[in-house]
Amino acid sequence: MNDKQPGGTAAQTAHSGGGNGNAGGLEGSQDPADALWREPSRPWFGGLILTCLALAALWVLTYTLAPLPGQRSLGGWNYVAVGALLTAFIWLSKTWRGEESQRSQ
């Protein structure tokens, strides 16, 4: 009878790193990039996010209600600029990392 199974035994799978997310089967090892990912964002990062949102809102409001000098000459490119600011706002918001919860009790 053949002792080898196609997927291996549970002990072999755990030792080889299969299914537990550890590349290379090193139990307890942590990727350095993973550790950097968990650090909270700098305090100014939130201000940058809100600045992008505020600039986009002000830009579209001033262009549609009372255009500033130079905005009329841009024409439809004003909406492209607002779209770029909103895209930056969304991207920055997705990359922002808050502090981990203190509820470990």
C-alpha positions in Angstrom: 0.0 0.0 0.0 1.3 3.5 -0.9 1.8 5.7 2.2 2.0 9.0 0.2 -1.2 10.8 -0.3 -1.6 13.5 -3.0 -1.9 16.3 -0.5 0.4 14.8 2.2 -0.5 14.4 5.8 -1.7 17.3 8.0 1.7 17.3 9.7 3.5 17.5 6.4 1.2 20.3 5.1 1.7 22.4 8.3 5.5 21.9 8.2 5.7 22.9 4.6 3.8 26.1 5.1 0.8 25.0 3.2 -2.4 26.8 4.2 -1.0 28.9 7.1 0.2 31.9 5.0 3.9 31.5 5.9 6.0 31.4 2.8 8.7 28.8 2.9 7.2 27.0 5.9 9.1 29.0 8.5 6.7 29.0 11.4 6.7 32.2 13.5 8.6 34.2 10.9 7.3 37.5 9.9 7.9 39.4 6.6 9.6 42.8 7.3 7.3 44.5 4.8 4.3 43.1 6.8 5.6 44.8 9.9 5.9 48.1 8.2 2.4 47.8 6.9 1.0 47.7 10.4 2.6 50.9 11.6 0.1 53.8 11.9 0.2 56.6 9.4 1.9 59.9 10.3 -0.3 62.6 11.9 0.0 64.9 8.9 -1.4 62.2 6.6 -5.0 62.8 7.8 -4.6 66.5 7.0 -3.4 65.7 3.5 -6.5 63.5 3.0 -8.9 66.3 4.1 -7.0 68.9 2.1 -7.5 66.9 -1.1 -11.3 66.7 -0.3 -11.6 70.3 0.6 -9.7 71.5 -2.5 -11.8 69.3 -4.8 -15.0 70.7 -3.2 -13.9 74.3 -3.4 -12.6 73.9 -7.0 -15.9 72.5 -8.3 -18.0 75.1 -6.3 -16.0 78.1 -7.5 -16.0 76.9 -11.1 -19.7 76.2 -11.2 -21.0 79.2 -9.1 -18.4 82.0 -9.4 -15.4 81.1 -11.5 -12.1 82.5 -10.4 -9.8 84.2 -12.9 -8.3 81.6 -15.1 -10.9 78.9 -14.4 -12.9 79.7 -17.5 -9.9 79.3 -19.7 -9.5 75.8 -18.4 -13.0 74.8 -19.5 -13.7 71.1 -19.0 -10.2 70.5 -17.6 -11.6 71.9 -14.3 -13.5 68.7 -13.9 -10.4 66.7 -14.7 -8.6 68.5 -11.9 -11.5 67.9 -9.5 -11.5 64.2 -10.5 -7.7 64.0 -9.9 -8.1 65.5 -6.4 -11.0 63.1 -5.6 -9.0 60.2 -6.9 -6.1 61.2 -4.7 -8.5 61.6 -1.7 -9.9 58.0 -2.2 -6.4 56.5 -2.7 -5.0 58.2 0.3 -8.0 57.2 2.4 -7.5 53.6 1.5 -3.8 53.7 2.4 -4.3 55.4 5.7 -3.6 53.2 8.7 -5.0 54.1 12.1 -3.6 52.9 15.4 -4.5 49.3 16.5 -7.3 48.9 18.9 -6.4 49.1 22.6 -9.1 46.5 23.5 -6.7 43.6 24.1 -8.2 43.0 27.6 
